[in-house]
């Protein structure tokens, strides 16, 4: 569905440029922005590789499992339908840890594994369970302590103080997570 939206937006932009006589702007944009996009990817890549490597080391060393045990009391309250010691809780904790470090790409495999485990205990296989929905809310609005991608972009664009966004980012993601979980809780209570 998102692909169709992007295609629609691109076609509307080309059509609008054609009508207004600005086709040369599109040609220049295509030629210059490709290089700029490549340069941004190259500047972000080392930071993402570094943090992904750190997360892999944390996973292999058992640090993520320790983090999972640490947050298990909170997760068991957020996800009461998940049995204790279910692998889904570990994957959810690992996903949260990766998202906290601003590593969406490293968090994705953990999120997919968590959803797979949640599907195994889902009674209605064609409908998302409450735990799946809560996890999706938490994953989407998750607290980010170190927004690595944004920091890398700010560094790449020569920001004077690239880390000044950390505190506002923590505050914003904390409140978005809190609001999302409260809304999830209210909707669940209304259904019952």
C-alpha positions in Angstrom: 0.0 0.0 0.0 2.8 2.4 0.9 4.4 1.8 -2.5 1.2 2.9 -4.2 1.2 6.1 -2.1 4.8 6.9 -3.1 4.1 6.2 -6.8 1.0 8.4 -6.6 3.0 11.2 -5.0 5.8 11.0 -7.5 3.4 11.0 -10.5 1.5 14.0 -9.0 4.8 15.8 -8.6 5.8 15.1 -12.2 2.4 16.1 -13.5 2.5 19.3 -11.5 6.0 20.1 -12.8 4.9 19.4 -16.4 1.9 21.8 -16.0 3.9 24.5 -14.4 6.8 24.1 -16.9 9.4 23.0 -14.3 10.5 19.7 -15.8 14.1 20.9 -15.7 13.8 21.1 -11.9 12.9 17.5 -11.7 15.8 16.5 -14.0 18.2 18.5 -11.9 16.8 17.1 -8.7 17.1 13.5 -9.9 20.7 14.0 -10.9 21.9 15.9 -7.8 19.8 14.2 -5.1 21.0 10.7 -6.0 24.5 11.7 -5.2 23.4 13.6 -2.0 21.4 10.5 -0.9 24.4 8.3 -1.5 26.6 10.6 0.5 24.1 10.6 3.4 24.0 6.8 3.4 27.8 6.6 3.4 28.0 9.1 6.3 25.4 7.2 8.4 26.6 3.7 7.7 29.6 3.6 10.1 27.5 4.7 13.1 24.7 2.2 12.3 27.3 -0.6 11.8 29.0 0.3 15.1 25.7 0.2 17.1 24.5 -2.9 15.3 27.8 -4.6 16.2 27.4 -3.5 19.8 23.9 -4.9 19.9 25.1 -8.2 18.4 27.8 -8.4 21.1 25.2 -7.6 23.7 23.0 -10.4 22.3 25.8 -13.0 22.1 27.2 -12.1 25.5 23.8 -12.6 27.2 23.4 -8.9 28.1 20.1 -8.6 26.2 18.8 -11.6 28.2 19.8 -9.9 31.4 18.0 -6.8 30.2 15.0 -9.0 29.5 15.1 -10.4 33.0 15.4 -6.8 34.4 12.4 -5.5 32.6 10.4 -8.8 32.9 8.2 -7.5 35.8 7.2 -4.4 33.7 6.7 -6.5 30.6 4.6 -9.1 32.4 2.3 -6.2 33.5 2.1 -4.7 30.0 1.6 -8.2 28.5 -0.5 -10.2 31.0 -1.6 -12.7 28.4 2.0 -13.8 27.6 3.0 -16.8 29.8 6.0 -16.3 32.1 9.4 -17.4 30.5 7.9 -17.3 27.0 10.5 -16.4 24.4 8.4 -13.6 23.2 9.2 -11.6 26.3 12.9 -11.8 25.6 12.5 -10.8 22.0 10.2 -7.9 23.1 12.9 -6.8 25.6 15.6 -7.0 22.9 13.5 -5.0 20.5 13.0 -2.3 23.2 16.7 -2.3 23.9 17.6 -1.8 20.3 15.0 0.9 19.8 16.3 2.7 22.9 19.7 2.9 21.2 18.0 4.3 18.0 18.7 1.1 16.0 15.5 0.4 14.2 17.3 -1.8 11.7 18.7 -3.9 14.5 15.4 -3.9 16.4 13.4 -5.3 13.4 14.6 -8.9 13.6 13.8 -9.0 17.3 10.4 -7.5 16.6 9.6 -10.1 13.9 10.7 -12.9 16.2 8.5 -11.5 19.0 5.5 -11.3 16.6 6.2 -14.9 15.5 6.2 -16.1 19.1 3.1 -14.0 19.9 1.3 -15.6 16.9 2.0 -19.1 18.4 0.1 -18.3 21.5 -2.6 -16.3 19.7 -6.0 -18.0 19.9 -7.5 -16.3 16.9 -4.9 -16.8 14.2 -6.5 -14.4 11.7 -6.7 -11.5 14.2 -4.0 -9.6 16.1 -4.0 -10.4 19.8 -4.0 -7.8 22.5 -0.3 -8.5 23.2 0.5 -8.1 19.5 -1.3 -4.7 19.4 0.4 -3.5 22.6 3.8 -4.6 21.3 3.1 -2.7 18.1 2.2 0.4 20.0 5.3 0.1 22.2 7.5 -0.6 19.2 6.2 2.3 17.2 6.3 4.9 19.9 9.2 3.4 21.8 11.5 5.5 24.0 14.8 6.4 22.3 17.7 7.3 24.4 20.4 7.6 21.7 18.9 8.5 18.3 21.9 7.2 16.3 20.5 7.9 12.9 19.5 11.4 13.6 22.8 12.1 15.3 24.6 10.7 12.3 22.6 13.0 10.0 23.3 16.0 12.2 27.0 15.2 12.2 27.0 14.6 8.4 25.4 18.1 7.9 28.0 19.8 10.2 25.6 20.6 13.1 27.3 22.7 15.7 25.9 20.6 18.5 24.5 17.3 17.1 23.7 15.8 20.5 21.5 18.7 21.7 18.5 16.7 20.5 19.0 13.8 22.9 17.1 15.2 25.9 14.2 16.6 23.9 14.1 13.2 22.0 14.0 11.2 25.2 11.2 13.4 26.5 9.2 13.2 23.3 9.5 9.5 22.9 8.7 8.9 26.6 5.5 10.8 26.3 4.6 9.2 23.0 5.1 5.8 24.5 3.2 6.7 27.6 0.3 8.2 25.6 0.2 5.2 23.2 0.1 2.7 26.1 -2.6 4.6 27.9 -4.7 4.7 24.7 -4.1 1.0 24.2 -5.2 0.3 27.7 -8.4 2.5 27.4 -9.4 0.8 24.1 -8.8 -2.7 25.6 -10.9 -1.8 28.6 -13.7 -0.5 26.4 -13.8 -3.7 24.4 -14.3 -5.8 27.5 
